[in-house]
Amino acid sequence: MELKRVVVTGFGAITPIGNNAKEYWENLIKGESGAAPITLFDSTNFKTKFASEVKNYDPLNYFDKKEAKKMDRNSQFGQIAAREAIAHSRLIEDNVNKDRVGVVWGSGIGGLETFETEVLGFAESNGIPRFNPFFIPKMIADITPGNISIEYGFHGPNYTTVSACASSANALIDAKMLINLGKADVIVCGGSEAAVTASGMGGFNAMHALSTRNDDPKTASRPFDKDRDGFVLGEGAGCIILEEYEHAKQRGATIYAELAGGGMSADAHHMTAPHPEGLGAYLVMKNCLEDAGVTADEVDHINMHGTSTPLGDIAESNAIAKLFGEHAYDIQINSTKSMTGHLLGAAGVIEAIAALHTIIHGIVPPTINHFTDDENIDSRLNFTFNHAVEKDVNIAMSNTFGFGGHNACVLFKKI
C-alpha cells in the first residue's frame, strides 16, 4: 500500500507573544520575551512569581458570555487557534466533505483552572457537593476537539493525545498517520494548555522545575546558558491544518510545506529526568528521519525542545551532535521557548508552526537570553543566539519531549 502524502494548508495560534499566527511569528523574529509577573492569581507566596501568560485576553472578544462560561481557558485557547487555522485554510468556503475531516488535539493537563476552582469550592462548602454542572465537560482534556467538531460539523476521527509536553507533537504524528492510511482527507490538529494557576505553578515549583529569576522574568528562560535555572511556564494554543496532498491540490489550497516525517521514542529512564546520554532524543530524531526518507545531512534547521533546564539542554544537544556528526555544526538550531516559555502540551504544535515558518520565510528565530556558554554543551553547535538569521530552509525538524520519557519529533519539507 502506497502511503498518501500529507501537507500543511493552514495554521493558527494564540501565544504569550502573539494572539494570532502572524503576531506570533513577527515577535519570534524580533526576539520578544513573553515572560512577565503573574496576573491570573496572587503569586505573593510562591517561589516563582512570573510566567508567560497570553496578553490582553478577554474571552468575550471571541465567545458570547454563555458560551465562555461553558469552556475552560484551555479549551477557549484551542477553539480560537482552530478557528484561525480553519479560516486560513478555506476549508469551509471550499465545501470539503465534513465526513472526511477529523480533529486530533493534544493537551498534557486539560482544564486545570476548572478542576482547581471546583475542588477548592467544595473544600470551602462544609462538605456540600455543589459542583458546577459543566465541571466535568470543562475539565476533561478531550473536550477541545469535541467542541471544534461540534462548531463545524466535522465527523472524522476525533480524540485527544496525552503525553505530557509531547502531547500536541504526538497529535501531529497521529494525524499524519491517519491521512497516510486514507482514514481522513483533512485533520484539524493542534494543542492547548492553560496551567498558569496556583496548583500548576505550585506543583512545578515543588519539583524544582521552574526558574525562580523573579528579579528579571524576561531573561529567565535561557536555554543552553550556563546560568539557566529551569523553565518558564507558558499558556496558549496552536493549530495546523493537515491535508492529503491530492485533496489539497484538487481544491486549489495554498500548500505551505509537507509534513514528511514523524518519529516517536521513549527514554525508559526516569519519571521526569531525561536519559543522561540523550538516548531517547537520539532515537526519536533518527526515527523521524527514517520515516521521512531523509538523510541527516539534508536537515537545515531544528527547533529544539530546549526548555532551559540544567539536564535537558545538555542531553538534547549531545543527541544532536551524535546523530548528525559533522553536519550538526551546519544546522541552524534554536529554542523558541526562550521567548514563549514552555506551553507544556501545546509546545509541540506552536514550535512546529515556528519550524514551518522558517521554510516559508527563510528566517530562523533566535534563542534569546544567552549570556554565558556552558562548558558541558558543545559550543560548535549553532544555537542562533540572540538574533534571527536568514537561511534558506528546505527541511526543518521540531523536537518535543515530555515527563514520563515521551519523545516526539516532526519533520517538514519544502514543496
WOCORKA-V550109 format. One record per residue. RES is the residue in one letter. D_FIRST is the distance of its C-alpha to the first C-alpha in Angstrom with 1 decimal. Layout:
((RES D_FIRST) (RES D_FIRST))
//
This chain:
((M 0.0) (E 3.8) (L 6.3) (K 9.3) (R 12.6) (V 15.5) (V 19.1) (V 22.6) (T 24.7) (G 27.6) (F 29.5) (G 32.7) (A 35.0) (I 38.2) (T 39.5) (P 42.8) (I 43.1) (G 42.0) (N 41.5) (N 38.8) (A 36.1) (K 38.5) (E 41.4) (Y 39.2) (W 38.0) (E 41.5) (N 43.1) (L 40.6) (I 41.6) (K 45.3) (G 44.9) (E 46.2) (S 46.6) (G 45.9) (A 48.0) (A 51.3) (P 53.6) (I 52.1) (T 53.2) (L 51.2) (F 53.6) (D 56.7) (S 55.7) (T 59.3) (N 59.0) (F 55.5) (K 54.9) (T 52.6) (K 53.9) (F 51.3) (A 47.6) (S 45.3) (E 45.7) (V 44.4) (K 47.4) (N 49.3) (Y 47.1) (D 48.4) (P 46.1) (L 48.2) (N 47.1) (Y 43.6) (F 44.3) (D 47.3) (K 49.4) (K 48.3) (E 44.6) (A 45.2) (K 47.0) (K 44.0) (M 41.8) (D 42.0) (R 42.2) (N 38.7) (S 37.2) (Q 39.4) (F 38.0) (G 34.4) (Q 35.2) (I 37.0) (A 34.2) (A 31.6) (R 34.0) (E 34.4) (A 30.6) (I 30.0) (A 32.9) (H 31.8) (S 28.4) (R 30.1) (L 27.6) (I 30.5) (E 32.1) (D 29.0) (N 28.7) (V 25.0) (N 23.7) (K 25.0) (D 23.0) (R 19.9) (V 21.8) (G 22.0) (V 24.4) (V 23.7) (W 27.0) (G 28.5) (S 32.1) (G 33.7) (I 36.8) (G 36.8) (G 40.1) (L 42.5) (E 45.4) (T 45.3) (F 45.2) (E 48.1) (T 50.2) (E 49.9) (V 50.6) (L 53.5) (G 54.9) (F 54.8) (A 56.6) (E 59.4) (S 59.7) (N 61.8) (G 58.9) (I 58.6) (P 54.9) (R 54.8) (F 51.2) (N 49.7) (P 47.6) (F 44.9) (F 45.0) (I 41.8) (P 39.6) (K 40.8) (M 40.2) (I 36.7) (A 34.0) (D 31.5) (I 33.9) (T 32.9) (P 29.4) (G 31.1) (N 33.8) (I 31.5) (S 29.6) (I 33.0) (E 34.4) (Y 31.6) (G 30.3) (F 26.7) (H 25.1) (G 21.7) (P 21.0) (N 24.3) (Y 25.5) (T 27.1) (T 26.2) (V 29.3) (S 29.4) (A 32.8) (C 32.8) (A 29.1) (S 28.4) (S 27.4) (A 25.3) (N 23.4) (A 23.1) (L 21.6) (I 18.9) (D 18.2) (A 18.1) (K 15.7) (M 13.2) (L 13.9) (I 13.2) (N 10.0) (L 8.6) (G 10.5) (K 13.4) (A 15.9) (D 16.8) (V 19.6) (I 20.8) (V 24.5) (C 24.5) (G 27.6) (G 30.3) (S 34.0) (E 36.9) (A 40.7) (A 42.3) (V 45.5) (T 47.7) (A 50.4) (S 48.2) (G 45.4) (M 47.8) (G 49.9) (G 47.1) (F 45.7) (N 49.3) (A 49.9) (M 47.0) (H 48.6) (A 45.3) (L 46.8) (S 49.0) (T 52.6) (R 53.7) (N 55.6) (D 58.0) (D 55.3) (P 52.1) (K 50.7) (T 50.4) (A 49.4) (S 45.7) (R 45.9) (P 42.7) (F 43.5) (D 47.2) (K 49.6) (D 51.2) (R 48.2) (D 48.9) (G 45.9) (F 43.7) (V 44.7) (L 43.3) (G 41.7) (E 40.4) (G 38.3) (A 34.8) (G 32.0) (C 29.1) (I 26.2) (I 24.2) (L 20.5) (E 18.7) (E 15.4) (Y 16.3) (E 16.4) (H 18.1) (A 20.7) (K 21.3) (Q 21.9) (R 24.5) (G 26.1) (A 25.8) (T 27.1) (I 24.4) (Y 26.0) (A 23.4) (E 19.7) (L 19.0) (A 17.0) (G 17.4) (G 18.6) (G 20.2) (M 22.1) (S 24.7) (A 28.0) (D 31.4) (A 32.5) (H 36.0) (H 38.1) (M 38.2) (T 39.0) (A 39.5) (P 36.7) (H 36.2) (P 39.2) (E 37.3) (G 34.4) (L 31.9) (G 29.7) (A 29.9) (Y 29.0) (L 26.0) (V 24.6) (M 25.0) (K 23.5) (N 20.4) (C 20.1) (L 20.5) (E 17.8) (D 15.3) (A 16.4) (G 16.5) (V 20.2) (T 23.2) (A 26.2) (D 28.5) (E 26.6) (V 27.4) (D 30.4) (H 31.1) (I 30.7) (N 32.1) (M 33.2) (H 33.7) (G 37.3) (T 39.2) (S 42.7) (T 43.1) (P 44.9) (L 42.3) (G 39.0) (D 39.6) (I 40.6) (A 37.5) (E 35.0) (S 37.0) (N 37.1) (A 33.3) (I 32.8) (A 35.3) (K 33.8) (L 30.2) (F 31.0) (G 34.1) (E 36.3) (H 33.8) (A 34.4) (Y 37.8) (D 36.3) (I 34.0) (Q 35.7) (I 35.4) (N 37.0) (S 37.4) (T 37.8) (K 39.1) (S 42.4) (M 42.7) (T 40.9) (G 41.6) (H 39.0) (L 37.3) (L 35.9) (G 32.8) (A 32.8) (A 33.0) (G 29.3) (V 28.8) (I 32.1) (E 31.6) (A 28.1) (I 29.9) (A 32.4) (A 29.9) (L 28.2) (H 31.7) (T 32.4) (I 29.7) (I 31.1) (H 34.7) (G 34.9) (I 37.1) (V 36.7) (P 38.8) (P 41.3) (T 41.8) (I 45.3) (N 48.1) (H 48.1) (F 51.6) (T 51.7) (D 49.3) (D 48.2) (E 49.0) (N 46.1) (I 43.5) (D 42.8) (S 44.8) (R 42.9) (L 39.9) (N 40.0) (F 40.1) (T 41.2) (F 44.3) (N 46.3) (H 45.3) (A 42.2) (V 41.1) (E 39.7) (K 36.6) (D 33.9) (V 30.8) (N 27.4) (I 25.6) (A 27.0) (M 26.2) (S 27.8) (N 28.7) (T 29.7) (F 31.1) (G 32.6) (F 35.3) (G 34.0) (G 32.1) (H 29.1) (N 27.5) (A 24.9) (C 24.2) (V 22.4) (L 22.0) (F 22.6) (K 22.3) (K 24.5) (I 22.8))
//
